[in-house]
């Protein structure tokens, strides 16, 4: 899975210190706390562009050079159609490569990479056969190459989110959708001809292009949430669920392939699948808006202008007679009030906006650590335990989850001693993976909005420990329990990471922080091939030694989590700002940031059990 596919919010407020930091250095401890509590904020948008300067993420003032589209000028029916199109497109293509567990039995039955075990064509009584049967256990070499087929795609999903973010910020959603259609079409053609022509090995590259197409489709689809600002959170959640649902595409194909007795060949499926990129291309240029819709602060800016009666007065009014002046200004006022009504219909009236603002403040308060590192440069944020610990947890956890998806059948084949039972668990996993992601989506929002970050991390730690324990038990019931826990935990974890990043690091550095997480996670995923080779080689298929090895690499991490709002405790924040503004610590401070102060639990004990 990719971190990019599970965002919780698109934009929000970054905490900022209203006073000059240089003047705070000489303030006594008591005054320093009082000053630190008087914080302001800047509304910023989250971006996957790791190379964008923080200034480009600020949404106010409105940039007149950006070709934004006013949602209040577009009919409700058309905006519903646009959002529906994006959701359906994501259901068909955004995460199709993560249905690998469903596709793998077909690859084995079609003899993909079976030449690594024996010649590609066996002459049996003068009849040419493709190789392995569906229920035949692949040889280690074939299994390793098939797993690499998935590893390359999962790494591509992680790394390409940065490229897609940069293209989105610089060239817009239309360019991303067009690139997505091209990538998917190339992937389908390569995969189709790879199955059609045995001598042509286009499987791995074709799957990589499918992964690229999915990322370039999914990342810009988040922008459609601004088509309905009052329901942007719901739209983000539905698009996220659409990504999870897309893993079922290969499941549906496998069911059709089995029902046809193998007559519905993979080459026919991938050539038929070309209708998806074609549909994306047609829909983008006939239905979708040419540019992004206005964001919440931009609509607020337009709302303020529409409420200003002085905009009815123009310099040219001096040349008009009194009667003409009254008539013209009345027309201007009517148009201004009509525009105000349209904006409020899309954005909400004053009471609705205040209610949403109150909900945001409540979420910030519930997090317990909102804004602790907001306003700091990304390189300083990356040197803190807040980043190092979540990085260690994320790279190892992503390795574990992708490894489980790629090897679930071989693991339980060894643990349970039956390929039939392992196949049944694999088929249950194929169905549960998309359903679990969709079913968990509404509950994830409730958990993240109402739990503190510390409590959420404890929940994740408990989940990881339970899955690790169940995954080691050689019982059928434990296999099914592991699958259920896994499919519910996976979307929760990725959403929690994005939620943690915005609350702790802020939107200004979101691209750099998230980019580092995704890139390093992708790099570490290369080690999955090494674990595969070790399991199939010296360990002879035994998955237990890797389990034990990974659990021996467990890390116990303690986060400093304040009991109250972090604005009242500048220990974590202000010393780092001093370093930032004084050539990294050239100005001495009266106390070190590591010294715990009253009101702070200096050792909360959020232990990250990072086991595979």
C-alpha positions, 0 to 999 in steps of 0.5 A: 500500500501507499501512504498517499492513498489514505489522507484524512484532510486536504487543508487546515490551519498551521499553528504560528507564534504571533510574537517575534521569537528573538524577543521571547528568548530573554523572557522569564519562564512564566512570561514565556508560557503566557506568550506561547499560549497566544498563538495564531494560525495560517490556513494551508493546503496539504501537498504531495510536492516535496519540492514546493516551498512552504509559501506556495501552500498558503491559501491566503491571499487568493492568487489571481494567476491560479485558474480556479473554478467557482463551485457556486457558478457550476450546477449542483448536478454537474458537480455531483456528476464530476465527483461521481466520475472521480470516485468511479474512476478510482474504483476501477483503477487507483489501486488495482495492483494491490489485488495481486493476491487474486491475480497470482493464482492466474499467473501461476496457472498461465505459466508466467515465469514457469521457465525458471522451473522448467522449459516454457513449452513441454512437449507431452505426446506432441501437445504443447502445454503452458506449464503449471496448473492453477493448484500447482505449487510454484517453484521457489524461483517462480514464486520469487519472480512473481512476488517481485512483480508485486514489490515493484508495483508497491514501491512505484505507488510509494515513490510516484506519489511525489512525482504526481504531487509535483505535477499536480501543483505545477500543471494541474489535475488535467495533466495528471489525469491525462498522464494517468490514462497514458500510463494505464494504457501502456500498462494494459498493452504491455500486460496484454502482449506479455500474455499473448506472446510468450517470448515477450516479458512485459509483466513487471514493467506493465504492472509498474505502469498500472501502478503509475496510472493509479497514483496519477489518477488518485492523488489529484482526485482529492481536489474534487472535495472542494466541489462541495466544501460543506461535505469535503470530509465525506468526499475524501473518505469516499475517495479513500474507500474507492481506492480500497475497493479497486483492489477487487478488480483482479478478484472479479476477473479471477471469478470470471476466469474460473467461471469460464474455465480459463477461456477468458484469457488474461490477454483478453482482460487487459486489452478489454481493460483499455476502456478504463483509461479511454473513459478517464480521458474522455471524462476529463475533457468533457465533464471535469472542471478545467481547474481546481475549485476554490478552497475554503479560505478562498471562498471565505475571501470571496464571501467577505467581498460579496458582503461589502456594500462599498463594492456597489460604489464605482469611480464612474458613478460621478458622471451619472445623474441621481436617478441613473445612479440609484438604478445602477447601484441597485442592480449592482447590489442585487447582483452582489446579494445574489452572488452572496446567496450562491456562495453561502449555498455552497459554503454554508451560512454563518452558523454552519461555518462557525459550527465547522470551525468549532469542530476543527478546534475541538479536534485540535484540542482532542489531539493533545499535541496539535501544532507542536512542531508547526512553523519549523523548517522540515530539516529541523522537524526530521531531527526530532523524535516525533519524526524518527519514531514514526519513520521507523514504525512506518517503513517496517510496518509497510514492509510487513503489510506488503510482504503479507499481501504477496506471500499469504498463501505460501505462509499458510501453506507451510504453517498449516501443511495444506495448500487447499486450506491456504488457498481458502484463506487466500480467497477469503483475503481477496474478498476481505481486503476491499470490503475491510477498507470500505467498512473501516472508513467511517469508523476511522474518521470517528477515531481520529477526530475524537482520540488523542494522538497518544491514545491512537498510537496505543491502539495501533501498537495493540493492533500490531501486537495482536496481528503479529501474535495471530500470524504466528499461530498454526491454526485455521481460525488464527489465519482467518482472524489474522486476515480480519484484523489485517484488512481493518488495521491497514486503512486505519494505520495509513490514515493515522500516519497522515493525521499524525503528520498534519497535527504534528508537523503541519501543512507547510512542510507536509510534502517534504515530511510525507515525501521522506516517509514514502520514499524511505518506505519504498526503499526499505520495501526492496528488502522484501525480495531478500526476505523472500530469497531467504525464506525460499532458500536456506529456510526451505519455505519456513516463515517463522525465522523471519517472524522471530527476527523481525520481532527481535528488532522491535523498537520501544519508543516514548513520545512526550505528549502534553496533557493539555494544549501544546501551546501552553508548553513551549519546551518542545517548540521554542528551543527549536525555533531559537536554533532556527533563528540563531544559526542553530543554537548559537544563542544560549537558553536558560533551560534545555528542551529535554528537561520535563516541566510541570503539566507534561508527561515526559514519558507517556510510554507509547510503545511501538511494537514494530513486528512483522 
